[in-house]
Amino acid sequence: MHCLVLLKLMPRKLLLPALLLLSCGRDYSNLQQPSKLTSTSPATYLAQFDTTQGPFTIEVHRDWSPLGADRFYQLVDNGFYDGTRFFRTMPKFVVQWGINPNPLVSQAWKHGTAIKDDPVLQSNLRGFVSFATDGPDTRTTQIYVNMADNARLDARGFSPFGKVSSGMEVFSKLYAEYGEGPPKGAGADQDKIEAEGDAYLARNFPKLDKVIKARITGK
């Protein structure tokens, strides 16, 4: 039986212990030790994402947002985004993702892993990519692609580190009918994604598209 089916049938209180043993065939040990992911990114590089709606590529420029570029490089290079779902798809605003499907990984990244803010040197225009934040100096793993010219986000400290260089049409194909999450809408709850992982999304928001594989493809 497929691991996802096993997890869906399992009582919630047993979910985390099961993930410790099962992890759906993946080795998450490197991602459960964020302090060991310290590599510095190249000056420019490409990250390719294969998704359930096709591929897209993000072109990253370290001089735009050095700390952001380094963190994104570390996450992609270590498979963090593999299996992550596009849980917030707002066609006229942003598409957001970056909560790992394994809640044990989310726990490891929840405290003490945020990076300092970078200066905002590029604008949040359509196709540009930034880290999501929850206030100053709170960037961790969640990223978003601007689906419109959102220059108003610049003053709030959202520092673009890259842009979609190919495959922007993929974002228009992503399932968007669940809408915004709480408290503004009835879409996916980020706290529950972190606590329960992909089992929560598969159970309640099964149509959400996801990343199949992300990798560094050019330097």
C-alpha positions in Angstrom: 0.0 0.0 0.0 1.3 3.5 -0.9 2.6 5.5 2.1 0.2 8.3 1.5 -2.7 5.9 1.8 -1.3 4.5 5.0 -1.0 8.0 6.5 -4.6 9.0 5.5 -5.9 5.9 7.3 -3.9 6.5 10.4 -5.3 8.2 13.5 -3.9 11.7 13.8 -2.2 11.1 17.2 -0.1 8.4 15.5 0.9 10.4 12.5 4.2 12.0 13.7 5.6 8.7 15.1 4.7 7.0 11.8 6.5 9.7 9.9 9.6 9.1 12.0 9.7 5.6 10.8 8.2 5.8 7.3 8.9 9.2 5.7 7.5 7.9 2.4 10.8 6.4 1.3 12.7 9.7 1.6 15.7 10.5 3.8 14.8 13.8 5.6 17.8 13.7 8.0 19.7 16.5 6.3 16.6 18.8 6.3 16.0 18.1 10.0 19.4 19.8 10.7 19.0 23.3 9.3 22.2 24.5 11.0 24.2 22.3 8.7 22.9 24.0 5.5 25.4 26.8 5.2 26.5 26.9 1.6 27.0 30.2 -0.3 25.2 30.4 -3.6 26.9 31.2 -6.9 26.6 34.8 -8.1 23.8 33.7 -10.5 22.1 30.3 -10.8 19.0 28.6 -12.2 16.6 26.4 -10.2 14.2 24.2 -12.2 10.9 23.1 -10.6 9.0 20.2 -12.1 5.4 20.4 -11.0 2.1 18.7 -11.6 1.3 21.4 -14.2 4.7 21.4 -15.9 8.2 22.9 -15.4 9.3 26.4 -14.6 12.7 27.9 -14.0 13.8 30.6 -11.5 16.8 32.7 -12.3 18.5 33.9 -9.1 20.9 36.9 -8.7 22.8 36.9 -5.4 23.5 40.6 -5.6 19.8 41.3 -5.5 19.3 39.6 -2.1 22.4 37.8 -0.8 20.9 36.1 2.2 17.7 35.2 0.4 19.7 33.7 -2.6 21.9 31.7 -0.2 18.9 30.3 1.7 17.0 29.4 -1.5 20.1 27.7 -2.9 20.5 25.6 0.3 16.8 24.6 0.3 16.7 23.6 -3.4 20.0 21.8 -3.3 18.9 19.7 -0.4 15.5 18.8 -1.8 13.4 20.8 0.6 10.8 21.8 -1.9 10.3 18.4 -3.3 6.6 17.4 -2.7 5.6 20.8 -1.4 2.2 22.0 -2.5 1.2 25.4 -3.8 -1.1 26.0 -0.9 -1.9 29.7 -1.6 -2.8 30.4 -5.2 -4.2 33.9 -5.7 -4.2 34.4 -9.5 -4.2 38.2 -9.3 -1.8 38.5 -6.5 0.8 35.7 -5.6 1.4 32.0 -5.7 3.0 30.8 -2.4 4.6 27.5 -1.4 7.4 26.2 0.8 6.1 24.2 3.7 7.7 20.8 3.7 5.4 17.8 3.4 7.0 16.2 6.4 5.9 17.9 9.7 9.1 16.8 11.4 11.0 19.0 8.9 8.7 21.9 9.6 9.3 21.6 13.3 13.0 21.7 12.7 12.7 24.9 10.7 10.2 26.6 13.0 12.5 28.2 15.5 16.0 29.8 15.2 16.3 29.5 11.5 15.1 32.8 10.2 17.5 34.9 8.2 18.0 38.7 8.4 16.3 40.9 5.9 18.1 42.0 2.8 17.7 45.5 1.3 15.0 45.7 -1.3 16.9 46.3 -4.5 14.4 44.9 -7.0 10.6 45.5 -7.2 7.9 42.9 -6.7 6.8 42.9 -10.3 5.1 40.1 -12.1 7.3 37.0 -12.2 9.7 38.1 -9.5 10.3 35.8 -6.6 10.6 36.7 -2.9 10.5 35.0 0.5 7.3 35.3 2.5 7.7 36.9 5.9 5.8 37.4 9.1 7.5 40.7 10.0 11.1 41.9 10.1 13.9 39.2 9.9 11.5 36.2 9.7 12.3 34.7 6.3 12.6 30.9 6.6 11.4 28.6 3.7 8.2 29.9 2.2 8.5 31.7 -1.1 6.1 33.3 -3.5 5.9 34.4 -7.2 4.2 37.7 -8.0 1.3 37.2 -10.3 0.9 40.9 -10.8 3.0 44.1 -10.4 2.9 44.2 -6.5 5.3 47.1 -6.0 3.4 48.0 -2.8 5.2 45.0 -1.2 8.6 46.7 -1.6 8.1 49.1 1.3 7.1 46.2 3.5 10.6 44.6 3.1 9.9 41.8 0.6 13.2 41.5 -1.2 13.1 39.7 -4.6 16.0 37.3 -5.1 15.1 36.0 -8.5 12.6 35.9 -11.3 10.8 33.2 -13.3 12.8 33.0 -16.5 10.7 30.3 -18.2 7.4 28.6 -17.5 5.4 31.5 -16.0 2.3 30.0 -17.7 2.5 27.1 -15.2 1.4 29.4 -12.4 -1.8 30.2 -14.2 -2.6 26.5 -14.5 -2.3 25.8 -10.7 -5.5 24.9 -8.9 -6.8 28.1 -7.3 -10.4 27.3 -6.3 -9.7 26.8 -2.6 -8.8 30.5 -2.2 -7.2 32.3 0.7 -6.5 30.5 3.9 -7.6 31.5 7.4 -8.5 34.0 8.8 -9.6 35.6 5.5 -10.8 32.5 3.7 -11.5 28.8 3.9 -8.3 27.6 2.1 -5.4 25.7 3.5 -4.3 26.6 7.1 -0.6 27.1 7.3 -0.4 26.1 10.9 -2.1 22.8 10.1 0.2 22.2 7.2 3.2 22.6 9.5 1.7 20.4 12.2 0.3 17.6 10.0 2.2 17.8 6.7 0.9 16.7 3.4 -1.5 14.3 5.0 -3.6 17.3 6.0 -3.6 18.8 2.5 -4.3 15.4 0.8 -7.2 14.9 3.1 -8.8 18.4 2.9 -7.4 20.0 -0.3 -6.5 17.1 -2.6 -6.6 19.2 -5.8 -3.7 21.4 -4.9 -0.9 21.1 -7.3 2.6 20.4 -6.1 6.3 20.4 -6.8 7.5 17.0 -8.0 11.2 17.8 -8.0 13.3 21.0 -7.7 17.0 21.2 -8.5 19.9 23.5 -9.3 20.4 23.3 -13.1 22.8 26.2 -14.0 25.5 28.3 -12.3 
